[in-house]
């Protein structure tokens, strides 16, 4: 028998063709043997002939959408641009700080070093060194130890730096304010007193961090929500420390209080004699640091990408450590 069109084969007599892998049958109402094929889109896979199901949060559909595969886990790599640039800057900062410290120690008995306040200057250099060094921890692969060190050192370097600067500016202000009324020097201006005041200011930061570590033990976690675009092939899990953005800013909040207080004293001390060589550089440092902080906070909260958010504290620490 010859069919229409010249063919000799018997044409198929079916209402619907079988669905391809990754498609489910959507039955046509009133016609039991007819259906439409519907693709299991998004993060769904073909569970059965007539049903699609979503993959677990830590998985994504296979290429043919007949099952789920583990979502690849990404982390900030040392060779990436987001890590290489701040790490390079931090390395320069560490070397520069170490070189300055060596020169400072070598000439520690010279008049210019003694006049600058050897004790607080050493504390200041330690704070600047830690501020640069934290960049390497921010890029390192998250783990329990790394996350604990991040919490401990994230705000410690800036706290040490601003505590030393605040103690210096407060001392300058009190000396010249007392000099206007009396020839008797103010109390607590000796090197030992200055170190005690600085240590007390730093201990507030340490106490807050240790309480935080006790209440919420540090650990690494994989965030599958942040990098979950519409295309499952682009999905990635982000390995990071369990620290919220507000927690990071909270860790730096005490440093912000010290910075603002130090800036206030720097403004009050702006009228000291020109020959007093500490007040003006400290004031300039605090003004520029305030500008950096004003830029850092909106950029940090406005950044959309994960890598950028991981990077924001690194860039901020590099910028802040260059100011002093």
C-alpha positions as CSV (number, residue, x, y, z in Angstrom):
1,X,0.0,0.0,0.0
2,X,1.3,3.4,-0.9
3,X,0.5,6.3,1.6
4,X,0.1,9.9,0.8
5,X,3.4,11.6,-0.1
6,X,4.7,8.5,-1.8
7,X,5.9,6.6,1.3
8,X,5.4,2.9,1.8
9,X,6.0,2.7,5.5
10,X,3.1,2.7,7.9
11,X,2.9,6.2,9.5
12,X,3.0,6.3,13.3
13,X,-0.4,6.6,14.9
14,X,0.3,8.2,18.2
15,X,-1.0,11.4,19.9
16,X,2.4,12.3,21.5
17,X,6.0,11.2,21.0
18,X,8.1,10.1,24.0
19,X,9.7,12.9,26.0
20,X,13.4,13.4,26.0
21,X,15.6,13.0,29.1
22,X,15.1,16.0,31.4
23,X,11.5,16.5,30.3
24,X,8.3,15.4,32.1
25,X,4.9,14.4,30.7
26,X,2.2,17.0,31.2
27,X,-1.0,15.2,30.4
28,X,-3.7,16.8,28.2
29,X,-7.0,17.1,30.0
30,X,-9.7,14.8,28.6
31,X,-7.2,12.8,26.4
32,X,-5.6,10.1,28.6
33,X,-3.0,9.0,26.0
34,X,-1.8,12.5,25.0
35,X,0.7,14.8,26.7
36,X,3.0,17.7,26.3
37,X,6.7,17.5,27.1
38,X,7.8,20.1,29.6
39,X,11.5,20.8,30.4
40,X,12.5,20.6,34.0
41,X,14.1,24.1,34.1
42,X,16.0,26.0,36.7
43,X,17.4,23.8,39.5
44,X,14.9,21.0,38.9
45,X,15.6,17.5,37.6
46,X,13.4,14.8,36.2
47,X,12.2,12.7,39.1
48,X,9.8,10.5,37.1
49,X,8.0,10.5,33.8
50,X,5.5,13.0,35.0
51,X,7.3,14.9,37.8
52,X,10.2,17.3,38.3
53,X,11.8,17.9,41.6
54,X,14.2,20.6,42.9
55,X,17.8,19.6,43.7
56,X,19.0,20.0,47.2
57,X,20.6,23.4,48.1
58,X,24.1,22.0,47.8
59,X,23.5,20.4,44.4
60,X,22.6,21.4,40.8
61,X,21.0,19.4,37.9
62,X,23.1,17.2,35.7
63,X,23.5,18.3,32.1
64,X,20.7,16.0,30.9
65,X,18.6,16.9,34.0
66,X,18.0,13.3,35.0
67,X,19.7,13.7,38.4
68,X,21.6,16.1,40.6
69,X,25.4,16.7,41.0
70,X,27.3,18.4,43.8
71,X,27.8,22.1,43.3
72,X,31.5,23.0,42.9
73,X,32.9,24.9,45.9
74,X,34.9,28.1,45.1
75,X,37.2,30.1,47.3
76,X,39.4,33.1,47.0
77,X,42.6,31.9,45.2
78,X,46.0,33.3,45.8
79,X,46.6,33.8,42.1
80,X,43.4,35.6,41.4
81,X,43.4,39.4,40.8
82,X,41.2,40.0,43.9
83,X,43.9,38.3,46.0
84,X,47.1,39.1,44.1
85,X,46.8,42.9,44.3
86,X,46.1,43.3,48.0
87,X,48.6,40.6,48.9
88,X,51.3,42.4,46.9
89,X,50.5,45.7,48.6
90,X,50.4,44.0,52.0
91,X,53.8,42.4,51.4
92,X,55.2,45.8,50.5
93,X,53.7,47.2,53.7
94,X,55.1,44.4,55.8
95,X,58.6,44.8,54.4
96,X,58.4,48.6,54.8
97,X,57.2,48.3,58.4
98,X,59.8,45.7,59.2
99,X,62.5,48.0,57.7
100,X,61.3,51.0,59.6
101,X,61.3,48.9,62.9
102,X,64.9,47.8,62.2
103,X,66.1,51.4,61.7
104,X,64.1,52.5,64.7
105,X,65.7,49.8,66.9
106,X,69.2,50.5,65.6
107,X,69.0,54.2,66.4
108,X,66.8,53.8,69.5
109,X,69.2,55.9,71.6
110,X,69.4,58.9,69.3
111,X,67.7,62.2,70.3
112,X,65.2,62.1,67.4
113,X,64.0,58.6,68.3
114,X,63.8,59.4,72.0
115,X,61.9,62.6,71.3
116,X,59.3,60.7,69.3
117,X,58.4,58.4,72.2
118,X,60.1,55.1,71.7
119,X,57.6,53.0,73.6
120,X,54.5,54.2,71.8
121,X,56.2,54.3,68.5
122,X,57.1,50.6,68.9
123,X,53.4,49.8,69.7
124,X,52.4,51.8,66.7
125,X,54.7,49.9,64.4
126,X,53.3,46.6,65.8
127,X,49.8,47.7,65.0
128,X,50.7,48.7,61.5
129,X,52.5,45.4,60.9
130,X,49.4,43.4,62.1
131,X,47.1,45.6,59.9
132,X,49.1,44.6,56.9
133,X,49.5,40.9,57.9
134,X,45.8,40.3,58.3
135,X,45.5,40.5,54.5
136,X,47.2,37.1,54.2
137,X,44.7,35.6,56.6
138,X,41.8,37.0,54.7
139,X,43.0,35.3,51.5
140,X,44.0,32.0,53.2
141,X,41.6,29.0,52.8
142,X,39.0,29.2,55.6
143,X,39.2,26.8,58.4
144,X,38.6,26.8,62.2
145,X,42.1,28.1,63.0
146,X,42.1,30.7,60.2
147,X,38.6,31.9,61.1
148,X,39.6,32.3,64.8
149,X,42.7,34.3,63.8
150,X,40.6,36.4,61.5
151,X,38.3,37.4,64.3
152,X,41.2,38.0,66.7
153,X,43.4,40.0,64.4
154,X,40.8,41.7,62.1
155,X,40.3,44.6,64.5
156,X,43.4,44.2,66.7
157,X,45.9,45.8,64.4
158,X,43.8,48.9,63.9
159,X,42.9,49.0,67.6
160,X,46.6,48.9,68.5
161,X,47.4,51.6,66.0
162,X,44.6,54.0,67.1
163,X,45.2,53.3,70.7
164,X,48.8,54.4,70.4
165,X,47.8,57.5,68.3
166,X,45.0,58.4,70.8
167,X,47.3,58.2,73.7
168,X,49.8,60.4,71.9
169,X,47.3,63.0,70.9
170,X,45.7,63.0,74.4
171,X,49.1,63.5,75.9
172,X,49.9,66.4,73.6
173,X,46.6,68.0,74.3
174,X,46.8,67.7,78.1
175,X,50.4,69.0,78.2
176,X,49.5,72.2,76.3
177,X,46.2,72.7,78.0
178,X,47.8,72.4,81.4
179,X,50.6,74.7,80.3
180,X,48.1,77.5,79.8
181,X,47.1,77.4,83.4
182,X,50.0,76.0,85.4
183,X,53.6,75.1,85.2
184,X,52.9,71.8,86.9
185,X,52.9,68.9,84.3
186,X,49.7,66.8,84.0
187,X,49.5,63.3,85.4
188,X,50.2,60.1,83.5
189,X,52.5,61.4,80.8
190,X,55.5,59.2,81.6
191,X,56.3,56.4,79.1
192,X,55.1,53.7,81.6
193,X,51.8,55.5,82.1
194,X,51.4,55.9,78.3
195,X,52.0,52.2,77.8
196,X,49.5,51.3,80.6
197,X,46.8,53.6,79.0
198,X,47.4,52.1,75.6
199,X,47.3,48.5,76.9
200,X,44.0,49.3,78.7
201,X,42.5,50.6,75.4
202,X,43.7,47.5,73.5
203,X,42.4,45.1,76.2
204,X,38.8,46.3,75.4
205,X,39.1,45.0,71.9
206,X,40.6,41.7,73.1
207,X,37.9,41.2,75.7
208,X,35.2,41.8,73.1
209,X,36.8,39.3,70.7
210,X,37.3,36.6,73.3
211,X,33.6,36.9,74.4
212,X,32.6,36.6,70.7
213,X,34.7,33.5,70.3
214,X,33.1,32.0,73.4
215,X,29.5,32.8,72.4
216,X,29.9,31.9,68.7
217,X,32.8,29.5,68.1
218,X,34.5,30.1,64.7
219,X,34.1,27.7,61.9
220,X,34.1,27.6,58.1
221,X,30.9,27.2,56.1
222,X,29.9,26.8,52.4
223,X,27.4,29.4,51.3
224,X,25.3,28.0,48.3
225,X,22.9,30.9,48.2
226,X,25.1,33.8,47.3
227,X,26.3,32.5,44.0
228,X,23.2,30.8,42.7
229,X,22.3,32.4,39.4
230,X,19.4,31.4,37.1
231,X,21.8,29.2,35.0
232,X,22.7,26.2,37.2
233,X,26.0,25.7,35.3
234,X,27.2,29.0,36.8
235,X,26.3,28.0,40.4
236,X,29.1,27.8,42.9
237,X,29.3,27.3,46.7
238,X,31.4,29.9,48.5
239,X,33.8,28.6,51.2
240,X,34.1,31.3,53.8
241,X,34.2,31.9,57.6
242,X,30.9,32.1,59.3
243,X,31.1,35.9,59.7
244,X,28.3,38.3,58.7
245,X,29.1,41.6,57.1
246,X,27.7,43.3,60.2
247,X,30.0,41.2,62.4
248,X,33.0,42.3,60.4
249,X,32.1,46.0,60.8
250,X,31.3,45.3,64.5
251,X,34.8,43.9,64.9
252,X,36.2,47.1,63.4
253,X,33.6,49.3,65.3
254,X,35.9,49.8,68.4
255,X,38.7,50.9,66.1
256,X,36.2,53.4,64.6
257,X,35.4,54.8,68.0
258,X,39.2,55.2,68.8
259,X,39.7,56.8,65.4
260,X,36.9,59.4,65.9
261,X,38.1,60.2,69.4
262,X,41.7,60.5,68.2
263,X,40.5,62.8,65.4
264,X,38.7,65.0,67.9
265,X,41.9,65.4,70.0
266,X,43.9,66.0,66.8
267,X,41.6,68.9,66.0
268,X,41.9,70.3,69.5
269,X,45.7,70.1,69.3
270,X,46.0,71.8,65.9
271,X,47.1,75.0,67.5
272,X,50.3,73.6,69.2
273,X,53.6,75.2,68.2
274,X,55.1,74.3,64.9
275,X,58.2,73.0,66.5
276,X,56.2,70.3,68.2
277,X,56.5,67.8,65.4
278,X,54.0,65.1,66.4
279,X,50.6,66.9,66.4
280,X,50.4,68.0,62.8
281,X,51.3,64.6,61.2
282,X,48.9,62.8,63.5
283,X,46.2,65.2,62.6
284,X,46.8,64.8,58.9
285,X,46.8,61.0,59.4
286,X,43.4,61.0,61.1
287,X,41.8,63.3,58.5
288,X,42.9,61.0,55.7
289,X,41.8,57.9,57.6
290,X,38.3,59.3,58.2
291,X,38.0,59.9,54.5
292,X,39.1,56.3,53.8
293,X,36.5,55.0,56.3
294,X,33.8,57.1,54.8
295,X,34.5,55.5,51.4
296,X,35.0,51.9,52.8
297,X,31.6,51.5,54.6
298,X,29.3,52.2,51.6
299,X,31.5,50.3,49.2
300,X,31.5,47.3,51.6
301,X,27.7,47.2,51.8
302,X,27.1,48.1,48.2
303,X,29.4,45.3,46.8
304,X,27.3,42.6,45.2
305,X,29.9,39.8,44.4
306,X,31.2,37.4,46.9
307,X,34.8,37.8,46.0
308,X,34.5,41.6,46.2
309,X,33.0,41.2,49.7
310,X,35.8,39.0,50.8
311,X,38.2,41.5,49.3
312,X,36.7,44.6,50.8
313,X,38.3,44.1,54.3
314,X,41.7,43.4,52.7
315,X,41.6,46.7,50.7
316,X,40.4,48.6,53.7
317,X,43.2,47.3,55.9
318,X,45.8,48.0,53.3
319,X,44.5,51.6,52.9
320,X,44.2,52.1,56.7
321,X,47.6,50.8,57.4
322,X,49.2,53.1,54.9
323,X,47.7,56.2,56.6
324,X,49.6,56.0,59.9
